[in-house]
């Protein structure tokens, strides 16, 4: 008895040392303790999967494929085959800690995925998405189940294999909206026409898949548990009802009240959500369901989008996807790397069911798409998208494996096949589907060739409230009148956060209760006031686009195409903050603008706000007089700027100065272009002959130095300066300016004007529409720059 405390102390010391290391200076090896070893495993898994992802992502591979390949590199068949690596880095002593962290990661992942699902997308996409989603789960399940029945009935196979084939057939017919939305986002197809349709259809398939999976669990409980199994179903139904009825209003109330309080209280709803995730997972296990059942259902009842969905995504995404999920991929790959015991009979039966499920999904999607008269290529690609597999499918496989419903050999075959399909599908989609292809045959619309007495359709893009005053001034100066009214399509662009699917909404003024409309309400109110001031000559149609910056240009181009606009106005990516005098620079907005310049099938104007602004200026007060200048060097873009200015010159409160620069000696390099430029100036001069508000100045300069001197003389005194974007690099007027061009999206002259100090007016850089080529590059967005 006297030795018991001493023995107990030794036992506790050994247990503590098995978790914590005293350090190498006291003779302990860190890899012999669980916590340092587990930290090293997280670091290695994150580094290897991230490195592989960086290497193969340029080849069009998805993150699922790259992370699984990284997991296979660490599996026992490759790096893990080394005795030192296997016994030290991948010791079985950390198995329980590792598995626990994987389960926690999956729980958070499925909750975040569920919180990003917006069920209202089905209403927006209509019956087509519902029919495609319903078909893409029913037909594959029927095909795989029928194949399984034929194999079991007419072929003499091992009874153990026959028992697991129905479960293989069931999960191979499932699809997940998180997997499909992630693939579309990585391929920059999320808000393309095909991407929107398949994302909405995958929501239907996902809901039916989960319903089918949990129904099987219910039936199993009822058949095995009798009365207690029925009680489990009753408890599960009550649990679902409580979540649906109480959690959504509770979360809305928490976020609404926490935002009005100081900093510590603003974090409180996030802590409540994390607590609710753990409690719902525990209750799911208590009532006999899988531990992900509760968090998944909680995510579905959580209001998607801002503010709740946006906060959840910002707080959890990096932690889940970059730090915790790599452990799951490594473990999934390690379990799938065991091929011992796979005979030809097992291989062909499993693969046959998988292939039937895959082609069943493709065919089940192809048929309704064809019924709705979609192009054959789009029908086939939609089928490939709907048959994509990913991390959720691996979760299905692991659940069946842990429940001993399938063998480890079947799990290996199913996992490897999912990776092989991913290797094929992702590059195929990236190669075959080009959303910009529809702009190729579109007749470009320009101001230069528009009729003077026709309505002018302008698509105005707004990123933030600060863009509004200068845009409204530009519209007012555009001279809307009875003979040539102004039709404005107002598009508020919002980054996609907290949602799995992009949103493009045409707002009905009578329905203003949606959270998306409330985020845009201040902008819409300003333009609504402007429309009322110009009643009868200006019509404003408000839209909101919620999309990732990588594909935000798709919404702009599609809306310009659908509404047959002549001009798109986009704000410059550098926004002056008049409160602190700093400049907000967003490279992601810059990339959106560059993609619009490359792809949009009409003319584009980049509006650069003034450096000096009146803090007391109210956008509801119409300016009495506009002083406008046009710098004309020649070329299609300058002629487009002159055509827009010609429309403005008809405004009774506009004074217009056209400054035409010509080279000395005369540049005869492009006589055809010179003839078009001369005709444009002559027609403009003829139209406004005798109008004392319109002045044409001819300036002859020898080189680019003379061009700079003339432009510097215009830096003060004008509310708006119009200039074309492109000019010939070999022209004496601009030669040498390319070496100093820091803002290529503004061109040589636009860049020079934007960098002038003490500029108190706006600049509109105009690019005339041109036909889009299939080889036109898409700019990939980078991280937003901080204030400079």
N, C-alpha and C positions, 0 to 999 in steps of 0.2 A: 504493500500500500504506500510505503514511503517513496518507492520508485515511480509511482504512477505519474506524479506531476512532472518529473524529469523526462520520462518517456513521452508523455503527452506534449511537452515543449519541443522535444526533438521531432516528433511527428509533425507538429504545426510548422516548425522551421523548414522541414523538407517540403511540405506542401506549399508554403509561401515561396520558397526558392524555386519550385517548379513553375511558378507563374512569373516571378520577378527575378531579375539578375542583379547581383551586387556589384557587377562591373569586372572588367578584365584585370584590374589592379588587385582585386582580392581573389583572383583565381577562378572566377566564374566565366563560362563561355555563354555569351548572349543567346546563341542558337539552342542552348539547352533549356531555356526558359520560354514559357508559352507566349507571354505578351511581346517580348522583343521579336520572337520568331514570327508571330502573327503580323506585327507591323512590317517586318521585312517582306512577308508574303503579299501584303497589300501593295507595297511599293513596287515589287517585281511585277505583279499582275498588271498594275496600272501602267508601268513603263513599257512592258512588252506589247500589250494590246494597243496602247496609244502609238507606239513606234510603228507597228504593223499597219495600223489605220492610216498613219501619215504616208507610208510608202505606197499602199495600193489604192488609196482613195482617188488619186488622179486617173486611175484606169476605170473609173465608174463603179467601183465596188461599194456596197453599203457598209455601214458600221457593224451590222450584225455579222457579215462575212469576215471583215477584218478582225473583229474581236474574237470570233471563233477560231480563226487561223492562229491568232496570238495565243489562244488557249491550247490549241493543239501543239504549238511549239514547246509549251511547258508540260505537256502530258508525259506519262511514263515511257511512251514509245520513242520520244525524242530527247529533249534536254533532261527529262526526268529519268531516263535510262541510266544516267551516270549515278554510281552508288553514292557519291558524296552529295550530289544535288538531291537525290531521292531521300536519303536518310536525314539530311540536315534541313534543307529548305522546305521539302514537302513531307515532313514527318507526320505520322498519323496522330501524334499527340495533340495537334491543333485542329483535328477534324471537327470536334464538337463546336469549338469557338468559331471556326470558319463557316460551318453550316449555319450557325445562328446568325452570323452577320449576313450571309446570303439570303436567308429567309427575311431578315429585316429589310434588306435592300429591295427584294421583290415586293414586299408588302408596300413600301413607300412608292415603288415604281408603278404598281397597279393602281394605287390611290391617285397619284398624280395623273396617270393616264385616264382614269375614270373622270377626274375633275375637269379634264380638258375636253371631254366629249360634250358637244352641244347638240342635244336632240332636236332643237329647232331647225338644224340644217336639213332635216328630212322634209320639213314643210317648205323650205325655200327651194330645194331641188325638185320637189314634186314627185309625181307617181313613178317617173322613170327610175329614180334611184331606189325606190322601195321595191319595184319589180325586179331590178337587177340584183339587189341584195338578197331578196327572198329566193330567187332562182339559183344564185350562186352558193346557197347552202343546202337547199332541198335536193337538187339534182345530184351533187357530189355524194351526199349521204345515201341517197337511193342507189347510186351506182356502186359505191364501196360496200354497202350492205348486201346488195345482190351478188357482187363478186365473192364476198365472204361466204355467203350461203352456198354458192355453186362449188367453191373449193371444199368446204366442209362436207357437203352432201355427196359429191361425185368423185372426190379424190381421197385416197387413203393416206391421211397425214397424221402426224403425231398428235395424240389427244391434248398434250400440253400446248402445242401450237394452235390447235383448234380453239382452245379456251381463250386465248389472247387476241385472236384475229378480230372479233367484233369490236374490241376496244380500239384496236389500230384503225379499223374502218371508221369509227366514230370521230376520232380526233383528226384524221386526215381530211375530213369534210369541213372542219372548222376554219374560220378566218378571224383575224383580229384587226380592229381599226387602229390600235396603237402601232402595230407593225406596218400597216399600209401607209398611215400618215407619216411615220418616220421615214420610210423609203421615199415617198413623194417629196418630203421636205429636203432630203439629202440630194435628190436629183433636180431640185428647183422646179418641180412640177406641181407643187401643192395648190396653187391658185390658177393653174391652167384649166381649160374646159374639161379635159379628161380627168385631171386630178380632182377637181371639185366633185365630179360625178362619182368616181370610184371611192373617194373618201366618204361621201354620204352613203353610198351603197354598202361600204364596209361597216358602217355603224349598224345598219340593219343586220348584217351577217353576224357581227360581234354579239349583239344583244341576243339573237336566236341561239348562237353557239353556247353562250353562258347559260341560257335558260335550259338548253338540252343537257348540258353537263350536270347542272345541279338537279335536274329532274331525274337523271340516272341515279344520283346519290340518294335522292328521296325514295325512289323505288327500291333501291338496295336496302335502305334502312327499314322500310315497311315490310319487305319480305323476310328480313333476318330478325327484326326486332319485335314484330307483332305489335302489341299495344304501345310499347315504348317507342317503336319506330314511328307510329302515327303521332305520338306526343312530340317527337323530334320535328316532324313536319309542321305541327301546330306552332311550336316554339319558333321555328325558322320563319314562318309566316308572320308571327307577331313581331319578331325582330326586324323584318323587312318593313313592316308597317310603321313601327316606331321611328326607324331611320328616315323614311320618306316623309312622315308627317312632321316630325319635330326638328330634325337636324338642319334642314335648309333655312327655316326662319330663324333658328338660333344662331347660325353662322352669320346671316345677314345682319342680325341685331348686334352681334359682337363686333363686326367690322365697322358698322356705322357709328357705334359709340366709342370705339377705341381710337378712331382717327381724330376725334375732337380732344383727346387728352395728350399729356406730355409723352415723351419718348418711351419710358418703360411700359406704359399701357398699350402702346401700338404693337408691341411684340406679343402681347398676351393672346390674341386670337390664334397665332401660329402655334404657341405652346398648347392651347386647347385642342387644335386640330391634331397635333402629334399624339396627344393623350387619347383622343377619340379614335385614332387609327389603331393604337395598341389595344384599346378596350374592345373595339369591334372585331379585331383579329382573335382576341381571346374568346369573345362570345361566339364567334363562328366555330371555333373548335369545340366549345361547350355543347353546342346544339348538334354537333356531328358533321359539320361542313368542313371544307378545307379552310386553312387559316387566312387565305386571301379573299374569301367570300365577303367578310365584313368590310375590309378596307375598299374592295372594289365597289360594293354597293354604296358605301359612304362617299366615294369619289363621284359616283353618278348623281347623288342627290346634292352634292356641293355645287353652288352656282358657278358655272363656267365663265371664263373671261374676267376682266377687271371688275372690282378690285381684288376679289378673293383669289380667283385663278391666277392672276398676275403675281400676287404676293407669294403664293405657293410655288409657282414656277421659279421665281427669282431666288427664293430661299432654299429650295431643295434640289433643283435640277443638277447643278454642278456636283453637289455632294453625292447624288445617286448615280449619275451616269459616268462620272469621271473617276470616282473613288471606290464605290461599293460594288457596282455591277460587274467590273472586271473579275472579281472573285467568283461570281456566278458563272461567267463564261469559261473561266479556267476549270472550274469544277465540272461543268457540263461537258467540256471537251475531254477531260480526263476520264469521265465515265463512258464516253463514247469511243474511246481509243482501244477498248478491249474487244478484239475480234475472235478470240478463241471460242470454239464451240459453235461457230456459224457454219452450218452445212448448206449444201445447195438447195435443199428443200425449203429451209427457213428463209434463205436469201430470196428465192424467186417468189414465194408466197407474200412476203412482206413488201417486196419491191413492186409486185403486181398491184397490190392494193394501193400503195402510194401513188403509182403512176395513174391508176384509174381515178383516184381522188384529184390529182393534179389536172389531168386532161378534162375531168368532169367539171372542175371549176372554170377552166378556160372555155369549154363549150357552153356551160350554163351562163356565163357572162356574154359570150359572143352572140347567142341567139336573141336575147332581149335587146341588145345594142343594135343588132341588125334590124330587128322589128321597128325600132325607133329611127331607122334610116341614118345611122351613123356610118361614116366611111369604113370600109373593110379593115383598113390598117388600124384604125382607132378601136374597132371591135376586138380585134386580136390583142392589141396592147392592153385594153381594159381587162381582158381575160388573164393576161400575164400578171397585171397588178393585183387582181383579186386572188390569185393563187400564190402570192408571196407568203413566205413563212419567216418567222423570226423568233424573238426571245419568248413570246407568249406561247408559241407552239412547243418550244423546249420545256417550258414550265408544265404544259400538259403531259409531255413525255415523262418528265421526272415524277410527276404525281402518279402516273400509272406504274412506273418502276418502283417507287417507294411503297405503293399499295400492293405490289406483287401481282399486278394484273397483266404485266408484260415482263419478258425476260430482259436481262442486260444486253443480250445479243440483239433483240428486237429494238431496244432503245438506241444502240449504236447505229444500226442500219437507218432508223428513222432520222436521227440527228445528222448523220453524214449526208443523207439524201437532201435534207433541208438546206445544208450548206452548199451542196453542189447546185441545187436549183437557184440559190441566191447568187452564186458566181455567174450563172448564165443569164438570169433575168435582168439584173440591174444594168449591166453594160448594154444589153439588148434594148432596154427601154431608153437609155440615154442616147443610143445611136439612132433609133428609128423614130422617136417622137420628138418633133421640133415644133413647139407652139407657134413660133414665128412664121411657119410655112404658110399660114393662112393670109399673111400680109403680102405674099409675093404677087398675087394676081389682083391685088386691090389697087384701084385707080387712085393715085396720089392726089390729095386735095391741097391746093395752095391759094394764097391770097392774090398772087400775081394774076392767076387765070380765073379767078372768081368774078362773077358778074357784080357790078357796082350796086345794083338795085336789089340784090338778093339778101336774105338773112345771113348773118354771120354766126356760125356755131363755134363756140370756144369751150374747151375743156380746161377748167381751172383747177389746179392741184394745190392743196394746202397741207403743209406738214404741221404747223403750229399756229397759234393765235397771232403771233407777231407778223406773219405773212399777210394778214388781212388788209391793213390800210393801203399798202402800196398796190395790191391787186385791185382793190376797189377803185383807186385813182386811175389805174390803167384802163379798167372797163369803162369808167366815165369818160375818159379821153377818147375811147374808141367810137364815139359819135353814134350811139343808138338812135334811130329815128323811125318814123312810120314806114318810109320806103325801104329801109334796110335795118330791120330790128336785130337785136342781139339776143341770142339764145345761149345761156351760160349753163354748163353742166359742172356743178361744184362737187369736187371729190376730196373729201378729207381722208388723208392717209394715216393709218395708225399701225404701229408695229404689232405683229401677232404675238400675244403673250397670254398664257392661261387658257388657250384654246387649241384643240387639235386640228381644227379645220379653218381655213380662211373664210372671210365673210365679205361679200359685196352687197350692200343694201341700198335700195332706192327708198328714200324716206317719204312717208306720207305725213304731211303736216298735222293731220288729225290724230296720228298715233305717235305720241312722244314719250311713251313710258319705258322704252327699252333702254338698257344701260349704255348701249352703243350710241344711241341718239343723244343721251345726256352728255356723253363725252364730246360730242360735236355741236352741242346746242348753242354755245356762244358764237361759234363761227357761222352757223346757219342763221342765227338771229341777225347778225351784222349784214349778211347778204340779203336776208329777207327785208330788212329796212331799206337797203339799196334798191331792191326790186320794187318796193312800194313807191319810192321816190321817182322811179322811172316807169310807172305803170303804163302798160300799153306798148312800150318800145323795148322792154327787157324782161325776159323770163328766166328764172333761176330754178334748176332742178337739182336738189341736194342728194349726194350719195356719200356713203362711208365705206372705205375699203380697209379691212383688217387683214394684214398679210405680212409674212416675213420680208425683210428688206431685200433679200436675195431675189424674190420673184414679184416684188411690188410693181415693177414696170409692166407685168402682164396685165394687171387690172387696168392700168392707164391705157395701154395699147388696145385692149379689148373694148373698153368703153369708147375710146376715140373711133374705133372701127364701127361699132354698133350704132353710135349716134351720128356718124358721118360728119365729124367735126373738121373744120378747116385749120384750126390752130389749137395747140396745147400750150398752156402757160404753166411753167414749173418754177418754183422759187430756187434761188441759188443756195448751195449747201453751207455757205458762210452767212450766219445770221448775227447782225450787230445787236448787242444787248445794251440798250440806252440807259439802263439803271446803273450798271457798274462799268460801262465803257469797254467791256471785253467783247470778244468775238467767239460765238459758238460755232465750232467746226464739226461737222458730221461727215465722215468719209462714207458711211453707209448711204446717206442721202445723195452724196456725190455719185456713187455707183448706180443708184436708181436713176438719176438724171442722165448719166452716160448711156445706160441701157435704153432709156426712152429716146435719146437722140439717135441711137443706132437702129431702132426697130419701129417706132411709131409711124404709121402710114399717112401722116399729114405734117404740116409745118409745126415747128416747135419754137417757143420763145422762153429763154431763161431770164427771169426777172431778178436783178440784183438790187437789193434795198439800198436806200441812201445811207451814207455814213453819218450825216447830221440830221436829226429829226427834232421836230417840235414836240416836247413832252406833253403840251396841252392840246395837241391836235386830236380832234374827235372824228372818227370815221363816218359819223352820221352827218357831218357838215360837208356839203358839196363845195369843191374848190371853185372860185370865181373865174380863174384864168389858168391855163396850162401853157407853159413854155417848153416846146419840144424841138429837138434837133435830130437830124439824120446824118450820119457820116457815110458817104457813098464812095466806095473805091471801085466797085464793079463786081460782077459775078452774080450767080443765082440768089445767094443769101442776101446780098445787098439790095437786089431788085425786090425780094420779098419784104425786106424792111421798108423799102420805099413805098411798096403797095399798101402796107399797113399804115404808114404815115400819111399816105394820100387819103385814106379813109378818115384819119383823125383830123386832117386839115379842113374837112367840111364842118367840123364842130365850131359854133360861133364863138366859143371861149378858148380857142386854141390858136396860138401863134407858132408857126412851123418854120424852121430854118433847115434847108438842105445844103450840106457842105460837100461838094463834089471835089475829090482829089484826083488829079491827073498827073502822069509822069512827064518829066522833061529830061531827056528827049522822049518822044512818043513811043509807047510800047506797042509794037505790032505783032506780038507773039500769038494772040488769039483774035483774029479779025471777026469771027462769028460772034464771040461773046461781046466784043466791043460794039458791034452793031446792035445787039440786043440791049446793051446798057444805054447806048445813045437813044434808041427808040423809047426806052422807059423814061429817061429824063425829058425827052421832047414831049411825050404824052403828058407827063406830069406838069410841065411848064404850060402846055396848051390848056389843060384843065383849070389851072389856077392863075391864068393871065389876068392881071388887073386886081388881084386880091392882095391888099396891102398887109394881110396877116401871114402871107407865105413869101419867103425869101429864098432864093437860090444863089449860093455863093460858089464860084469856081476858083479853086486853089491849085496852082501848078507847083509841084515840088520836085526836087531832083532825086531825092532818095528817102530812106526811112527816117532819117533825122528830121527832114522837113515835115514828114507825116506826124512825128511825135510833137513837133512844135505847134502844128495846127491843132492837134487834139488837146494839148495842154491849155490852149487858149479857150477851150470849151468847158473846162472843168467847173466853172461857176456860172450861175445864171440860168440853168435849165432844170426843169422838173423831171424831164425824161429824155434820154439819149438812146436812139435806135441805131443798131449796127449789125451787119451780117456776121456770121460766125466764121465761115471759110473764106480764105483769100489765097490766091496763087503764091506759093512760096518764092517762085522765081520773079515775081513782080518787083520792080524797083521801089514801089511804095512800101513794101513790107519786108524786103530782104534784110536779113539780120535780126528781125524781131523774134524769130523762132527760138533763138538762143536764150531769150529772156522770158519766154512764155512759161509761167508757172501754173497757169490755169487753162489747160488745153480745151476744156469744155466751153470756154468763153471765146476761144480764138485769139488771134494776135491783138486786134484792136480792142475787143472786149476785155481782155486781160489788162491791157494798158489803162483803159478807163477805170476798171475796178480798183486799181492800185493807186489812183490819184488821191492825194490828200485833200482834205477839206471839201470833198464832193458832197453837195447837198441835194442831189437829184438821183433818181433811179436810172438803171441801165437795162435795156431789153436787148439781149443777144438773140438774133433770129436765124433759124436754119430752115431753108426751104425743103419741102417734102421731096423724098426720092424713093425709088423702089428699093425694097429690102432684099438683100441677097441671103441665101441660106447659110453662107459662110460668115455672116455677121457675128462677131463675138459678143458674148455676154460677160459683163463685168461681175466678178465675184466680190461680194461685200467684205470689207474688213471691219475690224472693231472700231467703234466710234471713238474719235479723238476727244481728249478733254479740252476744256476751255484754254485758249492761248491768248 
